[in-house]
Amino acid sequence: MPRTFVPALLAPAMLALAAGHAAAELVIFSSDLDGQGRTPQFIRGLGSGVIGSGRCTLTLSDGPQGGFTQQFEADFFADLDITPASSVEAGGVTVHTYHVSGTYGFRNAGTVDVLLSAEVSDANWVVLGTPDRWGSTGTVQGSSPFNQIAFTWGGPNVPELGLAQGALFDDQEFTLGLDLVRTGVGLNPPNLGVALDDLHLPEQFWYSNVAFTGVANNVPAPASLTLLGVGGLLASRRRR
Protein backbone atom coordinates (compact mmCIF):
# COMPACT_ATOMS: atom_id res chain seq x y z
CA MET A 1 0.00 0.00 0.00
CA PRO A 2 1.49 3.40 -0.90
CA ARG A 3 2.52 5.43 2.11
CA THR A 4 0.36 8.36 0.96
CA PHE A 5 -2.84 6.25 0.68
CA VAL A 6 -5.67 7.32 3.00
CA PRO A 7 -7.93 4.34 3.73
CA ALA A 8 -11.70 4.71 3.71
CA LEU A 9 -11.90 4.33 7.47
CA LEU A 10 -10.14 7.68 7.84
CA ALA A 11 -12.92 9.54 5.97
CA PRO A 12 -15.00 10.10 9.14
CA ALA A 13 -11.94 11.55 10.84
CA MET A 14 -11.40 14.01 7.97
CA LEU A 15 -15.03 15.12 8.10
CA ALA A 16 -14.87 15.51 11.85
CA LEU A 17 -11.72 17.62 11.51
CA ALA A 18 -13.44 19.87 8.99
CA ALA A 19 -16.54 20.17 11.15
CA GLY A 20 -14.42 21.05 14.16
CA HIS A 21 -13.09 24.12 12.33
CA ALA A 22 -16.40 25.12 10.74
CA ALA A 23 -17.47 27.38 13.60
CA ALA A 24 -17.15 31.09 12.92
CA GLU A 25 -13.87 32.69 14.01
CA LEU A 26 -13.90 36.35 15.02
CA VAL A 27 -11.20 38.20 13.10
CA ILE A 28 -10.42 41.86 13.78
CA PHE A 29 -8.22 43.75 11.31
CA SER A 30 -6.87 47.15 12.32
CA SER A 31 -4.36 49.73 11.21
CA ASP A 32 -3.47 53.13 12.60
CA LEU A 33 -0.61 55.60 12.68
CA ASP A 34 2.17 53.80 14.51
CA GLY A 35 4.16 56.71 15.90
CA GLN A 36 7.46 55.44 14.51
CA GLY A 37 8.11 58.41 12.26
CA ARG A 38 7.34 56.57 9.03
CA THR A 39 5.07 57.87 6.29
CA PRO A 40 1.54 57.44 7.71
CA GLN A 41 -1.34 56.12 5.67
CA PHE A 42 -3.16 58.92 3.89
CA ILE A 43 -6.42 59.24 2.03
CA ARG A 44 -6.88 62.18 -0.34
CA GLY A 45 -9.06 63.41 -3.17
CA LEU A 46 -10.69 66.06 -5.30
CA GLY A 47 -14.30 66.13 -6.46
CA SER A 48 -15.77 62.63 -6.30
CA GLY A 49 -12.45 60.78 -6.53
CA VAL A 50 -10.60 59.44 -3.49
CA ILE A 51 -7.29 57.55 -3.44
CA GLY A 52 -5.05 56.34 -0.63
CA SER A 53 -1.49 55.22 0.08
CA GLY A 54 1.04 54.98 2.89
CA ARG A 55 3.19 52.59 4.95
CA CYS A 56 1.55 51.20 8.07
CA THR A 57 1.16 48.15 10.30
CA LEU A 58 -1.78 45.80 9.71
CA THR A 59 -2.79 43.98 12.89
CA LEU A 60 -4.89 40.82 13.09
CA SER A 61 -6.43 39.72 16.39
CA ASP A 62 -9.17 37.49 17.76
CA GLY A 63 -11.04 40.14 19.74
CA PRO A 64 -10.62 43.27 21.87
CA GLN A 65 -9.54 41.13 24.85
CA GLY A 66 -8.12 38.32 22.73
CA GLY A 67 -4.88 36.53 23.34
CA PHE A 68 -3.70 36.19 19.74
CA THR A 69 -2.22 38.98 17.61
CA GLN A 70 -0.27 38.95 14.36
CA GLN A 71 1.14 41.98 12.57
CA PHE A 72 2.26 42.69 9.01
CA GLU A 73 4.26 45.57 7.59
CA ALA A 74 1.90 46.86 4.92
CA ASP A 75 1.24 49.51 2.28
CA PHE A 76 -2.27 50.93 2.35
CA PHE A 77 -4.10 51.58 -0.95
CA ALA A 78 -7.51 52.92 -1.88
CA ASP A 79 -9.46 53.81 -5.02
CA LEU A 80 -12.92 55.08 -4.09
CA ASP A 81 -15.68 57.27 -5.47
CA ILE A 82 -18.15 59.32 -3.44
CA THR A 83 -21.64 60.39 -4.53
CA PRO A 84 -23.57 63.07 -2.58
CA ALA A 85 -26.63 61.75 -0.75
CA SER A 86 -27.72 64.57 1.58
CA SER A 87 -26.56 67.64 3.52
CA VAL A 88 -28.73 68.25 6.56
CA GLU A 89 -28.58 70.84 9.33
CA ALA A 90 -28.63 69.29 12.81
CA GLY A 91 -27.98 71.27 15.98
CA GLY A 92 -26.04 74.01 14.23
CA VAL A 93 -23.87 71.53 12.30
CA THR A 94 -24.27 70.36 8.71
CA VAL A 95 -24.11 66.58 8.29
CA HIS A 96 -22.75 65.81 4.81
CA THR A 97 -23.58 62.23 3.78
CA TYR A 98 -22.30 60.40 0.70
CA HIS A 99 -22.45 56.93 -0.83
CA VAL A 100 -18.98 55.47 -1.38
CA SER A 101 -17.93 52.58 -3.63
CA GLY A 102 -14.64 51.11 -4.82
CA THR A 103 -11.75 49.19 -3.32
CA TYR A 104 -9.15 49.57 -0.60
CA GLY A 105 -6.75 47.29 1.18
CA PHE A 106 -3.21 46.48 2.25
CA ARG A 107 -0.25 45.05 0.33
CA ASN A 108 2.74 43.31 1.84
CA ALA A 109 5.19 46.20 2.36
CA GLY A 110 7.30 46.99 -0.69
CA THR A 111 5.56 44.39 -2.90
CA VAL A 112 2.44 44.04 -5.06
CA ASP A 113 1.20 41.08 -2.97
CA VAL A 114 -2.18 41.91 -1.47
CA LEU A 115 -2.69 40.92 2.16
CA LEU A 116 -6.25 42.17 2.57
CA SER A 117 -8.60 43.69 0.00
CA ALA A 118 -12.05 45.17 0.49
CA GLU A 119 -14.79 45.68 -2.10
CA VAL A 120 -17.03 48.56 -1.02
CA SER A 121 -20.49 49.21 -2.48
CA ASP A 122 -22.74 52.11 -1.46
CA ALA A 123 -21.25 52.36 2.03
CA ASN A 124 -21.73 55.49 4.14
CA TRP A 125 -19.31 58.44 4.12
CA VAL A 126 -20.20 61.11 6.70
CA VAL A 127 -18.41 64.40 7.41
CA LEU A 128 -19.60 67.16 9.76
CA GLY A 129 -19.12 70.79 8.77
CA THR A 130 -20.94 73.88 7.59
CA PRO A 131 -23.27 74.17 4.58
CA ASP A 132 -20.41 74.82 2.16
CA ARG A 133 -17.48 73.18 3.92
CA TRP A 134 -16.26 69.90 5.43
CA GLY A 135 -14.88 69.98 8.95
CA SER A 136 -11.69 68.15 9.97
CA THR A 137 -13.07 64.68 10.84
CA GLY A 138 -15.19 62.08 9.11
CA THR A 139 -16.27 58.44 9.24
CA VAL A 140 -16.74 55.81 6.54
CA GLN A 141 -18.72 52.70 7.49
CA GLY A 142 -20.34 49.67 5.90
CA SER A 143 -21.55 46.17 6.74
CA SER A 144 -22.16 42.97 4.80
CA PRO A 145 -25.87 42.57 5.73
CA PHE A 146 -26.40 45.65 3.52
CA ASN A 147 -24.02 44.29 0.84
CA GLN A 148 -21.64 47.19 1.49
CA ILE A 149 -18.39 45.30 2.19
CA ALA A 150 -16.68 42.08 1.13
CA PHE A 151 -13.19 41.21 2.43
CA THR A 152 -10.71 38.88 0.73
CA TRP A 153 -7.62 37.60 2.53
CA GLY A 154 -4.53 37.14 0.35
CA GLY A 155 -1.87 36.74 3.01
CA PRO A 156 -0.50 33.57 4.59
CA ASN A 157 -2.80 31.15 6.38
CA VAL A 158 -3.40 32.08 10.02
CA PRO A 159 -4.78 28.90 11.64
CA GLU A 160 -5.22 30.61 15.03
CA LEU A 161 -7.96 32.70 13.36
CA GLY A 162 -9.21 30.06 10.95
CA LEU A 163 -7.96 32.37 8.23
CA ALA A 164 -7.03 30.99 4.80
CA GLN A 165 -6.60 32.70 1.44
CA GLY A 166 -9.83 33.62 -0.30
CA ALA A 167 -13.07 35.48 0.31
CA LEU A 168 -14.25 35.77 3.91
CA PHE A 169 -17.71 34.56 4.77
CA ASP A 170 -20.50 35.47 7.18
CA ASP A 171 -20.96 38.93 8.75
CA GLN A 172 -18.39 41.64 8.03
CA GLU A 173 -18.13 45.35 8.76
CA PHE A 174 -15.57 48.12 8.45
CA THR A 175 -14.81 51.64 9.61
CA LEU A 176 -12.38 54.18 8.18
CA GLY A 177 -11.81 57.07 10.54
CA LEU A 178 -10.72 60.32 8.88
CA ASP A 179 -8.69 62.71 11.03
CA LEU A 180 -7.12 66.10 10.27
CA VAL A 181 -8.97 66.52 6.99
CA ARG A 182 -7.08 69.44 5.46
CA THR A 183 -5.84 71.28 2.40
CA GLY A 184 -2.45 72.77 1.61
CA VAL A 185 0.17 70.02 1.75
CA GLY A 186 2.96 70.77 4.21
CA LEU A 187 1.31 73.77 5.91
CA ASN A 188 2.01 74.14 9.62
CA PRO A 189 -0.47 74.59 11.15
CA PRO A 190 -2.61 72.77 8.56
CA ASN A 191 -5.55 74.44 6.84
CA LEU A 192 -8.30 72.30 8.36
CA GLY A 193 -11.50 71.54 6.46
CA VAL A 194 -12.37 71.57 2.76
CA ALA A 195 -14.48 73.96 0.66
CA LEU A 196 -17.36 72.34 -1.25
CA ASP A 197 -18.86 73.11 -4.65
CA ASP A 198 -22.56 73.43 -5.51
CA LEU A 199 -22.90 69.60 -5.54
CA HIS A 200 -21.34 69.39 -2.06
CA LEU A 201 -18.21 67.76 -3.46
CA PRO A 202 -14.73 68.99 -2.47
CA GLU A 203 -13.55 71.74 -4.82
CA GLN A 204 -10.03 71.69 -3.33
CA PHE A 205 -7.41 68.95 -3.23
CA TRP A 206 -7.62 67.53 0.29
CA TYR A 207 -5.92 64.84 2.32
CA SER A 208 -6.42 63.16 5.70
CA ASN A 209 -4.94 60.65 8.11
CA VAL A 210 -6.96 57.44 8.10
CA ALA A 211 -7.37 54.65 10.66
CA PHE A 212 -8.95 51.33 9.68
CA THR A 213 -10.91 48.70 11.59
CA GLY A 214 -12.54 45.66 10.03
CA VAL A 215 -14.43 42.81 11.69
CA ALA A 216 -15.31 39.45 10.18
CA ASN A 217 -17.02 36.44 11.70
CA ASN A 218 -15.04 34.20 9.43
CA VAL A 219 -16.49 30.82 8.40
CA PRO A 220 -13.90 29.01 6.27
CA ALA A 221 -15.21 27.48 3.04
CA PRO A 222 -16.10 23.77 3.57
CA ALA A 223 -14.08 22.62 0.54
CA SER A 224 -10.96 24.33 1.88
CA LEU A 225 -11.47 22.73 5.29
CA THR A 226 -11.73 19.27 3.82
CA LEU A 227 -8.54 19.78 1.83
CA LEU A 228 -6.77 21.03 4.93
CA GLY A 229 -7.94 17.94 6.78
CA VAL A 230 -6.74 15.62 4.02
CA GLY A 231 -3.40 17.41 3.87
CA GLY A 232 -2.90 17.09 7.60
CA LEU A 233 -3.68 13.37 7.58
CA LEU A 234 -1.41 12.72 4.62
CA ALA A 235 1.41 14.60 6.30
CA SER A 236 0.87 12.59 9.46
CA ARG A 237 1.16 9.28 7.60
CA ARG A 238 4.29 10.47 5.75
CA ARG A 239 5.93 11.27 9.11
CA ARG A 240 5.26 7.70 10.22
C-alpha positions as CSV (number, residue, x, y, z in Angstrom):
1,M,0.0,0.0,0.0
2,P,1.5,3.4,-0.9
3,R,2.5,5.4,2.1
4,T,0.4,8.4,1.0
5,F,-2.8,6.3,0.7
6,V,-5.7,7.3,3.0
7,P,-7.9,4.3,3.7
8,A,-11.7,4.7,3.7
9,L,-11.9,4.3,7.5
10,L,-10.1,7.7,7.8
11,A,-12.9,9.5,6.0
12,P,-15.0,10.1,9.1
13,A,-11.9,11.6,10.8
14,M,-11.4,14.0,8.0
15,L,-15.0,15.1,8.1
16,A,-14.9,15.5,11.9
17,L,-11.7,17.6,11.5
18,A,-13.4,19.9,9.0
19,A,-16.5,20.2,11.1
20,G,-14.4,21.1,14.2
21,H,-13.1,24.1,12.3
22,A,-16.4,25.1,10.7
23,A,-17.5,27.4,13.6
24,A,-17.1,31.1,12.9
25,E,-13.9,32.7,14.0
26,L,-13.9,36.3,15.0
27,V,-11.2,38.2,13.1
28,I,-10.4,41.9,13.8
29,F,-8.2,43.8,11.3
30,S,-6.9,47.2,12.3
31,S,-4.4,49.7,11.2
32,D,-3.5,53.1,12.6
33,L,-0.6,55.6,12.7
34,D,2.2,53.8,14.5
35,G,4.2,56.7,15.9
36,Q,7.5,55.4,14.5
37,G,8.1,58.4,12.3
38,R,7.3,56.6,9.0
39,T,5.1,57.9,6.3
40,P,1.5,57.4,7.7
41,Q,-1.3,56.1,5.7
42,F,-3.2,58.9,3.9
43,I,-6.4,59.2,2.0
44,R,-6.9,62.2,-0.3
45,G,-9.1,63.4,-3.2
46,L,-10.7,66.1,-5.3
47,G,-14.3,66.1,-6.5
48,S,-15.8,62.6,-6.3
49,G,-12.4,60.8,-6.5
50,V,-10.6,59.4,-3.5
51,I,-7.3,57.6,-3.4
52,G,-5.0,56.3,-0.6
53,S,-1.5,55.2,0.1
54,G,1.0,55.0,2.9
55,R,3.2,52.6,4.9
56,C,1.6,51.2,8.1
57,T,1.2,48.2,10.3
58,L,-1.8,45.8,9.7
59,T,-2.8,44.0,12.9
60,L,-4.9,40.8,13.1
61,S,-6.4,39.7,16.4
62,D,-9.2,37.5,17.8
63,G,-11.0,40.1,19.7
64,P,-10.6,43.3,21.9
65,Q,-9.5,41.1,24.9
66,G,-8.1,38.3,22.7
67,G,-4.9,36.5,23.3
68,F,-3.7,36.2,19.7
69,T,-2.2,39.0,17.6
70,Q,-0.3,38.9,14.4
71,Q,1.1,42.0,12.6
72,F,2.3,42.7,9.0
73,E,4.3,45.6,7.6
74,A,1.9,46.9,4.9
75,D,1.2,49.5,2.3
76,F,-2.3,50.9,2.4
77,F,-4.1,51.6,-0.9
78,A,-7.5,52.9,-1.9
79,D,-9.5,53.8,-5.0
80,L,-12.9,55.1,-4.1
81,D,-15.7,57.3,-5.5
82,I,-18.2,59.3,-3.4
83,T,-21.6,60.4,-4.5
84,P,-23.6,63.1,-2.6
85,A,-26.6,61.8,-0.7
86,S,-27.7,64.6,1.6
87,S,-26.6,67.6,3.5
88,V,-28.7,68.2,6.6
89,E,-28.6,70.8,9.3
90,A,-28.6,69.3,12.8
91,G,-28.0,71.3,16.0
92,G,-26.0,74.0,14.2
93,V,-23.9,71.5,12.3
94,T,-24.3,70.4,8.7
95,V,-24.1,66.6,8.3
96,H,-22.8,65.8,4.8
97,T,-23.6,62.2,3.8
98,Y,-22.3,60.4,0.7
99,H,-22.5,56.9,-0.8
100,V,-19.0,55.5,-1.4
101,S,-17.9,52.6,-3.6
102,G,-14.6,51.1,-4.8
103,T,-11.7,49.2,-3.3
104,Y,-9.1,49.6,-0.6
105,G,-6.7,47.3,1.2
106,F,-3.2,46.5,2.2
107,R,-0.2,45.0,0.3
108,N,2.7,43.3,1.8
109,A,5.2,46.2,2.4
110,G,7.3,47.0,-0.7
111,T,5.6,44.4,-2.9
112,V,2.4,44.0,-5.1
113,D,1.2,41.1,-3.0
114,V,-2.2,41.9,-1.5
115,L,-2.7,40.9,2.2
116,L,-6.2,42.2,2.6
117,S,-8.6,43.7,0.0
118,A,-12.1,45.2,0.5
119,E,-14.8,45.7,-2.1
120,V,-17.0,48.6,-1.0
121,S,-20.5,49.2,-2.5
122,D,-22.7,52.1,-1.5
123,A,-21.3,52.4,2.0
124,N,-21.7,55.5,4.1
125,W,-19.3,58.4,4.1
126,V,-20.2,61.1,6.7
127,V,-18.4,64.4,7.4
128,L,-19.6,67.2,9.8
129,G,-19.1,70.8,8.8
130,T,-20.9,73.9,7.6
131,P,-23.3,74.2,4.6
132,D,-20.4,74.8,2.2
133,R,-17.5,73.2,3.9
134,W,-16.3,69.9,5.4
135,G,-14.9,70.0,9.0
136,S,-11.7,68.2,10.0
137,T,-13.1,64.7,10.8
138,G,-15.2,62.1,9.1
139,T,-16.3,58.4,9.2
140,V,-16.7,55.8,6.5
141,Q,-18.7,52.7,7.5
142,G,-20.3,49.7,5.9
143,S,-21.5,46.2,6.7
144,S,-22.2,43.0,4.8
145,P,-25.9,42.6,5.7
146,F,-26.4,45.6,3.5
147,N,-24.0,44.3,0.8
148,Q,-21.6,47.2,1.5
149,I,-18.4,45.3,2.2
150,A,-16.7,42.1,1.1
151,F,-13.2,41.2,2.4
152,T,-10.7,38.9,0.7
153,W,-7.6,37.6,2.5
154,G,-4.5,37.1,0.4
155,G,-1.9,36.7,3.0
156,P,-0.5,33.6,4.6
157,N,-2.8,31.2,6.4
158,V,-3.4,32.1,10.0
159,P,-4.8,28.9,11.6
160,E,-5.2,30.6,15.0
161,L,-8.0,32.7,13.4
162,G,-9.2,30.1,10.9
163,L,-8.0,32.4,8.2
164,A,-7.0,31.0,4.8
165,Q,-6.6,32.7,1.4
166,G,-9.8,33.6,-0.3
167,A,-13.1,35.5,0.3
168,L,-14.2,35.8,3.9
169,F,-17.7,34.6,4.8
170,D,-20.5,35.5,7.2
171,D,-21.0,38.9,8.8
172,Q,-18.4,41.6,8.0
173,E,-18.1,45.3,8.8
174,F,-15.6,48.1,8.5
175,T,-14.8,51.6,9.6
176,L,-12.4,54.2,8.2
177,G,-11.8,57.1,10.5
178,L,-10.7,60.3,8.9
179,D,-8.7,62.7,11.0
180,L,-7.1,66.1,10.3
181,V,-9.0,66.5,7.0
182,R,-7.1,69.4,5.5
183,T,-5.8,71.3,2.4
184,G,-2.5,72.8,1.6
185,V,0.2,70.0,1.8
186,G,3.0,70.8,4.2
187,L,1.3,73.8,5.9
188,N,2.0,74.1,9.6
189,P,-0.5,74.6,11.2
190,P,-2.6,72.8,8.6
191,N,-5.6,74.4,6.8
192,L,-8.3,72.3,8.4
193,G,-11.5,71.5,6.5
194,V,-12.4,71.6,2.8
195,A,-14.5,74.0,0.7
196,L,-17.4,72.3,-1.2
197,D,-18.9,73.1,-4.7
198,D,-22.6,73.4,-5.5
199,L,-22.9,69.6,-5.5
200,H,-21.3,69.4,-2.1
201,L,-18.2,67.8,-3.5
202,P,-14.7,69.0,-2.5
203,E,-13.5,71.7,-4.8
204,Q,-10.0,71.7,-3.3
205,F,-7.4,69.0,-3.2
206,W,-7.6,67.5,0.3
207,Y,-5.9,64.8,2.3
208,S,-6.4,63.2,5.7
209,N,-4.9,60.7,8.1
210,V,-7.0,57.4,8.1
211,A,-7.4,54.6,10.7
212,F,-8.9,51.3,9.7
213,T,-10.9,48.7,11.6
214,G,-12.5,45.7,10.0
215,V,-14.4,42.8,11.7
216,A,-15.3,39.4,10.2
217,N,-17.0,36.4,11.7
218,N,-15.0,34.2,9.4
219,V,-16.5,30.8,8.4
220,P,-13.9,29.0,6.3
221,A,-15.2,27.5,3.0
222,P,-16.1,23.8,3.6
223,A,-14.1,22.6,0.5
224,S,-11.0,24.3,1.9
225,L,-11.5,22.7,5.3
226,T,-11.7,19.3,3.8
227,L,-8.5,19.8,1.8
228,L,-6.8,21.0,4.9
229,G,-7.9,17.9,6.8
230,V,-6.7,15.6,4.0
231,G,-3.4,17.4,3.9
232,G,-2.9,17.1,7.6
233,L,-3.7,13.4,7.6
234,L,-1.4,12.7,4.6
235,A,1.4,14.6,6.3
236,S,0.9,12.6,9.5
237,R,1.2,9.3,7.6
238,R,4.3,10.5,5.8
239,R,5.9,11.3,9.1
240,R,5.3,7.7,10.2
